Amino acid sequence: MSPEESVLLGELTRRYNERVGKGEEVSDELEFLRDLTAECLEQAGVVLPAFSAWVEKNSRRRITWRRRGARNVERGLVKRFARAFGSLEAALAAGEFVNLSLVRAYQDWFGADKANGADMPSFFGVAKSVGGKHVKALLLMSMHARSVRIGSEILLLLRQGHHEGAASRARTLYELTIKMVFICSEGDQAGWELAERYYVSAQLESYSKRELLSDSVQGAQADLRDVALARWGIGFSLVSTIGLNQRCGWLGGVTSPFAKWKRPWTPSASGTCTRSAIMPCMWGP
């Protein structure tokens, strides 16, 4: 299409000449044209009725085509991989049942403690926090529930034919599984310090190191930071990772202030958490 045939450009030209002809001062011509374009598009139903009707008609046609295509793709994939999808769905249903059973078992466990006068322990007196054996139980239950949800997302993406999206979510599921197994590997003698470290890192990961050590952190999060730094030192906030990131050399992710929650359990000569350091801690050499 040539510029002379464009309805939108014609309307923009008309409005531009009209404004300038009235003596309106144009300091930034590009910004002025952007405002005119936004104005024309907002009033498209009135200013460009034929064009607006054409766009709406073709949009509806495209939406119908997309939906039909998605149904055909899903029908073909479900027919071809019915057994695999059925097995995955059965595994997810079992996972949901297990998680519900864990929640009920925890309720009974905590209810028995509460009946004996015990309250939910805090993280060393920090308000609105969880500590002790409860932090490990709640953390693992929530991570397990999240893994089931991610599995459901993977199943949905696979059925729709979005294999790259499913692979991305599978990577996330793999990372989450690694962290769950890693936290579970902490023996009874070690207690639940690793779970507490992860809990603190999850609460404070949104802060950079500079923000973390400044007045940007306030309230209960500041108390949590102070207790964590007193217990584990400044080294706890040097590397990153709620997601075992690129510094770990194998899982990817973005840099955030906390990651040494796993350091005591992953000895490494270089001081960073590598795959070779973390895997033996969970499944042996």
C-alpha positions in Angstrom: 0.0 0.0 0.0 1.3 3.4 -0.9 1.2 6.3 1.7 -1.5 8.0 -0.5 -3.8 5.0 0.0 -3.5 4.8 3.8 -6.7 5.9 5.5 -4.9 6.4 8.8 -2.1 8.5 7.3 -4.6 10.6 5.5 -6.5 11.3 8.8 -3.2 12.0 10.6 -2.2 14.5 7.8 -5.5 16.2 8.0 -5.4 16.6 11.8 -1.7 17.7 11.7 -2.4 20.4 9.2 -5.5 21.5 11.0 -3.7 21.9 14.3 -0.7 23.7 12.8 -3.0 25.9 10.7 -4.7 27.1 13.9 -1.3 28.2 15.2 -0.7 25.3 17.7 3.0 25.2 18.5 4.8 21.9 17.9 8.0 21.6 20.0 8.5 17.9 19.6 7.2 16.8 16.2 7.6 13.1 16.9 5.8 13.2 20.2 3.1 15.3 18.5 2.6 12.7 15.9 2.4 10.0 18.5 -0.3 11.8 20.3 -2.3 12.3 17.1 -1.9 8.6 16.3 -3.2 7.6 19.7 -6.1 10.0 19.4 -7.1 8.6 16.0 -6.9 5.0 17.2 -9.0 5.8 20.3 -11.7 7.4 18.0 -11.4 4.8 15.2 -15.0 3.8 15.5 -16.2 7.3 14.7 -13.3 8.8 12.6 -12.5 5.7 10.6 -15.8 3.6 10.6 -15.1 1.5 7.5 -11.5 0.8 8.6 -12.6 0.0 12.2 -15.4 -2.4 10.9 -12.8 -4.1 8.6 -10.4 -4.6 11.5 -13.0 -6.0 13.8 -14.4 -8.4 11.2 -11.0 -9.8 10.3 -10.0 -10.0 14.0 -13.0 -12.2 14.7 -12.2 -14.3 11.7 -8.6 -14.7 12.9 -9.7 -15.6 16.4 -12.1 -18.2 15.0 -9.3 -19.6 12.9 -6.9 -19.8 15.9 -9.4 -21.6 18.0 -10.2 -24.1 15.3 -6.5 -24.7 14.8 -5.9 -25.1 18.5 -8.7 -27.7 18.8 -7.4 -29.6 15.8 -3.8 -29.7 17.3 -5.0 -30.8 20.7 -7.3 -33.5 19.2 -4.4 -34.9 17.2 -1.9 -34.8 20.1 -4.3 -36.3 22.5 -5.1 -39.1 20.1 -1.5 -39.8 19.4 -0.1 -39.5 23.0 -3.2 -40.6 24.9 -1.3 -43.1 27.0 1.5 -40.7 28.0 -1.0 -37.9 28.8 -3.1 -40.3 30.8 0.0 -41.4 32.8 1.0 -37.8 33.5 -2.5 -36.9 34.6 -2.7 -39.9 36.9 0.7 -38.9 38.4 -0.6 -35.4 39.0 -3.8 -36.7 40.6 -1.7 -38.9 42.9 0.5 -35.8 43.7 -2.6 -33.8 44.7 -3.8 -36.6 46.9 -0.4 -36.9 48.6 -0.2 -33.1 49.2 -3.7 -33.1 50.7 -2.7 -36.0 52.9 0.4 -34.1 54.0 -1.6 -31.0 54.8 -4.1 -33.0 56.9 -1.2 -34.8 58.7 0.4 -31.5 59.5 -2.9 -30.1 60.8 -3.2 -33.1 63.1 0.5 -32.8 64.2 0.2 -29.1 64.9 -3.2 -29.5 66.5 -1.7 -32.0 69.0 1.1 -29.6 69.8 -1.3 -26.7 70.2 -3.5 -28.8 72.5 -0.4 -29.2 74.7 0.0 -25.4 74.9 2.6 -25.0 72.1 2.3 -22.1 69.7 3.7 -21.8 66.2 7.4 -21.0 66.7 8.7 -17.9 65.1 12.1 -17.4 63.5 14.1 -16.4 66.6 11.4 -14.0 67.9 10.8 -12.2 64.5 7.2 -11.2 64.2 5.1 -12.7 61.3 7.7 -15.4 60.7 8.0 -19.2 61.0 10.8 -21.1 62.5 11.8 -24.5 64.0 10.6 -27.8 62.6 7.4 -26.1 61.2 9.4 -24.0 58.7 10.7 -27.2 57.1 7.3 -28.9 57.0 5.5 -25.9 55.6 8.3 -25.2 53.1 8.3 -28.7 51.7 4.5 -28.9 51.5 4.3 -25.6 49.7 7.1 -26.6 47.3 5.4 -30.0 46.6 2.1 -28.2 45.9 3.9 -25.9 43.5 5.5 -28.8 41.7 2.0 -30.4 41.2 0.8 -27.1 39.8 3.8 -26.8 37.4 3.1 -30.3 36.3 -0.5 -29.4 35.4 0.9 -26.4 33.4 3.2 -28.8 31.5 0.4 -31.1 30.7 -1.8 -28.2 29.4 1.0 -26.9 27.3 1.8 -30.3 25.8 -1.8 -30.9 24.9 -1.9 -27.6 23.1 1.3 -28.3 21.2 3.4 -25.7 23.0 6.4 -28.0 23.5 9.0 -25.2 24.1 6.8 -23.7 26.8 6.4 -27.2 28.3 10.2 -27.7 28.2 10.7 -24.3 30.0 8.2 -25.3 32.8 9.8 -28.7 33.0 13.1 -27.0 33.7 11.5 -25.0 36.5 10.1 -28.2 37.9 13.5 -29.8 37.7 15.0 -26.9 39.7 12.3 -27.1 42.3 12.8 -30.8 42.7 16.5 -30.3 43.2 15.8 -27.8 45.9 13.2 -30.1 47.6 15.6 -33.1 47.6 18.4 -30.9 48.8 16.4 -29.6 51.7 15.2 -33.1 52.5 18.8 -34.4 52.5 19.4 -32.5 55.7 19.6 -35.1 58.4 17.7 -35.1 61.7 21.0 -34.2 63.6 21.4 -31.1 61.5 17.9 -30.0 62.3 16.2 -27.5 59.9 18.8 -24.8 59.4 18.9 -25.4 55.7 15.2 -24.9 55.5 15.5 -21.7 57.6 18.2 -20.4 55.3 16.0 -21.0 52.3 13.0 -19.4 54.0 15.0 -16.2 54.8 16.4 -16.1 51.3 12.9 -16.3 49.9 11.7 -13.5 52.1 14.6 -11.2 51.2 15.6 -12.1 47.7 13.9 -9.0 46.1 16.6 -6.8 47.7 20.0 -6.1 46.2 23.0 -6.4 48.5 23.1 -2.6 48.8 19.4 -2.3 49.7 19.6 -5.3 52.0 22.2 -3.5 54.2 20.4 -0.2 54.2 17.2 1.3 55.6 15.3 0.1 52.5 14.4 -3.0 54.5 12.0 -2.2 57.3 9.6 -3.8 59.7 9.5 -7.6 60.1 11.8 -8.1 57.1 14.5 -5.9 58.7 14.2 -8.0 61.9 14.5 -11.1 59.8 17.6 -9.7 58.1 19.3 -8.8 61.3 18.7 -12.2 62.9 19.9 -14.0 59.8 23.1 -11.9 59.5 23.7 -12.3 63.2 23.4 -16.1 62.9 25.1 -16.7 59.6 27.2 -13.6 59.0 27.5 -11.2 56.0 28.6 -14.1 53.8 25.0 -15.3 53.8 24.1 -12.4 51.5 26.9 -12.4 49.0 26.0 -14.8 46.2 22.6 -15.2 44.8 19.8 -17.6 44.3 16.5 -18.6 45.2 16.7 -20.5 42.0 20.2 -21.9 42.0 21.3 -19.4 39.4 24.1 -19.0 36.8 26.7 -18.7 39.5 25.9 -22.3 40.3 26.9 -23.0 36.7 24.1 -25.3 35.7 20.6 -24.0 36.3 20.5 -20.4 35.1 18.5 -17.6 36.7 19.0 -14.0 37.7 21.3 -12.6 40.4 19.7 -11.8 43.7 21.2 -11.1 47.1 20.8 -14.5 48.9 22.2 -17.8 47.9 24.5 -19.0 50.6 21.6 -20.7 52.3 23.0 -23.9 50.8 26.8 -23.1 51.2 27.5 -25.3 54.3 26.1 -28.3 52.5 27.9 -27.8 49.2 31.7 -27.6 49.7 33.5 -26.2 46.7 37.1 -25.1 46.4 36.2 -22.1 44.4 33.6 -21.0 46.9 30.7 -21.2 44.4 27.9 -23.7 44.2 28.6 -26.0 41.3 26.7 -29.0 39.9 29.6 -31.2 40.9 29.4 -29.9 44.4 25.7 -30.1 45.0 24.8 -33.4 43.3 26.9 -35.7 45.6 25.3 -34.1 48.6 21.9 -35.5 47.4 22.5 -38.7 45.4 26.1 -39.6 46.0 29.1 -39.2 43.6 
